[in-house]
């Protein structure tokens, strides 16, 4: 009888825990929710071939990825061009959702903002996107998208 009661209590506990995790990972500021069917705010700094400043907005490897990602979210993109320093400060203040600039995972900004997992490695440099710290649902969605692009990326960046 005691083992049956123990089993029932454990099942109730498991159900309660699983119910609390149904929207995991979470975005405290609801970035993914705001961007989906909305606007993705992206800062960029020129760093060819990753990001090239053009008269109609940025082009290059990373802007192409951002455009495809935004398309999958039915989001329009609001581009902001500036120095990497200024863009990272804007990202840290949560005025941008994403920064692209051919950034690698050895950047000194590691302690202030968050990064995606490296999406490609070239010449022992691991390239990442800079994202708002703590917005885990947004980051997870972006990383999943980048993983799906892996084969295409590897052929595009080979020297």
C-alpha positions as CSV (number, residue, x, y, z in Angstrom):
1,X,0.0,0.0,0.0
2,X,2.8,2.4,0.8
3,X,4.6,1.8,-2.5
4,X,1.3,2.5,-4.3
5,X,0.9,5.8,-2.5
6,X,4.5,6.6,-3.2
7,X,4.0,6.0,-6.9
8,X,0.9,8.1,-7.0
9,X,2.7,11.1,-5.3
10,X,5.6,10.7,-7.7
11,X,3.3,10.7,-10.7
12,X,1.5,13.8,-9.5
13,X,4.9,15.5,-9.0
14,X,6.1,14.6,-12.5
15,X,2.9,15.9,-14.1
16,X,3.2,19.1,-12.1
17,X,6.8,19.6,-13.2
18,X,6.0,18.9,-16.9
19,X,3.1,21.3,-16.9
20,X,5.3,24.1,-15.7
21,X,7.8,23.4,-18.5
22,X,5.5,23.5,-21.5
23,X,6.8,26.9,-22.8
24,X,10.5,26.1,-22.5
25,X,12.9,27.7,-23.3
26,X,11.6,31.1,-22.3
27,X,12.2,34.6,-23.4
28,X,11.8,37.0,-20.4
29,X,11.3,39.9,-22.8
30,X,9.3,37.8,-25.3
31,X,11.7,38.5,-28.2
32,X,10.7,35.5,-30.4
33,X,7.0,36.4,-29.9
34,X,7.6,40.0,-30.8
35,X,9.7,39.2,-33.8
36,X,7.4,36.6,-35.2
37,X,5.0,38.4,-37.6
38,X,6.7,41.6,-36.5
39,X,10.0,43.3,-36.9
40,X,13.5,41.9,-36.4
41,X,15.9,44.6,-35.4
42,X,19.4,43.8,-36.8
43,X,22.6,45.8,-36.4
44,X,25.4,45.3,-38.9
45,X,28.9,46.4,-39.4
46,X,30.8,45.8,-42.6
47,X,33.2,42.9,-42.6
48,X,33.5,41.3,-46.1
49,X,32.6,38.6,-47.1
50,X,30.4,38.1,-44.0
51,X,28.7,41.6,-44.2
52,X,29.0,44.1,-47.1
53,X,27.4,47.5,-46.8
54,X,25.4,48.3,-49.9
55,X,23.1,51.1,-51.0
56,X,20.0,49.0,-50.5
57,X,21.1,47.5,-47.2
58,X,23.7,44.9,-46.3
59,X,24.6,41.9,-48.5
60,X,26.9,38.9,-47.9
61,X,26.8,35.6,-46.0
62,X,25.3,36.8,-42.8
63,X,22.7,39.2,-44.2
64,X,21.5,36.4,-46.5
65,X,21.1,34.2,-43.4
66,X,19.2,36.9,-41.5
67,X,16.9,37.5,-44.4
68,X,16.0,33.8,-44.7
69,X,15.6,33.5,-40.9
70,X,13.3,36.6,-40.9
71,X,11.3,35.1,-43.8
72,X,10.7,31.9,-41.8
73,X,9.3,34.1,-39.0
74,X,7.2,36.2,-41.3
75,X,9.2,39.2,-40.0
76,X,10.4,42.3,-41.7
77,X,13.9,43.5,-40.9
78,X,14.9,46.9,-39.6
79,X,18.6,47.3,-40.4
80,X,20.9,49.6,-38.4
81,X,24.5,50.2,-39.6
82,X,27.1,51.4,-37.2
83,X,30.4,50.5,-35.7
84,X,30.7,47.1,-33.9
85,X,31.3,48.9,-30.6
86,X,28.1,51.0,-30.9
87,X,26.0,48.0,-32.1
88,X,27.2,45.8,-29.2
89,X,26.2,48.6,-26.8
90,X,22.7,48.8,-28.4
91,X,22.4,45.0,-28.2
92,X,23.4,45.1,-24.5
93,X,20.6,47.7,-23.9
94,X,18.2,45.4,-25.8
95,X,17.6,48.0,-28.5
96,X,18.5,45.4,-31.1
97,X,17.7,41.7,-31.4
98,X,20.7,40.6,-33.3
99,X,24.1,41.9,-34.5
100,X,26.0,40.6,-37.5
101,X,29.6,41.7,-38.3
102,X,31.6,38.5,-39.1
103,X,32.1,38.1,-35.3
104,X,34.0,35.1,-33.9
105,X,33.6,33.5,-30.6
106,X,36.8,35.0,-29.3
107,X,35.4,38.5,-29.2
108,X,35.9,40.5,-26.0
109,X,32.1,41.1,-25.8
110,X,31.5,37.6,-24.3
111,X,30.7,38.8,-20.8
112,X,28.1,41.4,-21.9
113,X,26.0,39.8,-24.6
114,X,25.1,36.3,-25.8
115,X,26.1,34.4,-28.9
116,X,24.7,31.6,-30.9
117,X,26.7,28.4,-31.1
118,X,29.3,28.7,-33.9
119,X,27.5,28.3,-37.2
120,X,30.7,27.8,-39.3
121,X,34.4,27.5,-38.7
122,X,36.9,28.9,-41.1
123,X,40.6,29.1,-40.6
124,X,40.2,28.0,-37.0
125,X,37.8,30.9,-36.3
126,X,34.3,30.0,-35.1
127,X,31.7,32.5,-36.4
128,X,28.7,33.4,-34.3
129,X,25.7,35.8,-34.3
130,X,25.4,38.2,-31.4
131,X,22.1,38.1,-29.6
132,X,20.3,39.5,-26.6
133,X,21.4,37.7,-23.4
134,X,18.8,35.5,-21.8
135,X,16.3,35.4,-24.7
136,X,16.6,31.6,-24.9
137,X,13.6,30.8,-27.1
138,X,14.8,33.3,-29.7
139,X,18.4,32.0,-29.5
140,X,17.2,28.4,-29.8
141,X,15.1,29.2,-32.9
142,X,18.0,31.0,-34.5
143,X,20.4,28.2,-33.8
144,X,18.0,25.6,-35.1
145,X,17.7,27.6,-38.3
146,X,21.5,27.9,-38.6
147,X,22.0,24.2,-38.1
148,X,19.6,23.6,-41.1
149,X,21.8,25.8,-43.2
150,X,25.0,24.0,-42.3
151,X,25.7,22.2,-45.6
152,X,25.0,25.3,-47.6
153,X,27.2,27.4,-45.4
154,X,30.1,25.1,-45.5
155,X,30.2,25.1,-49.3
156,X,29.7,28.9,-49.5
157,X,32.6,29.8,-47.2
158,X,35.2,27.3,-48.4
159,X,38.3,29.1,-49.7
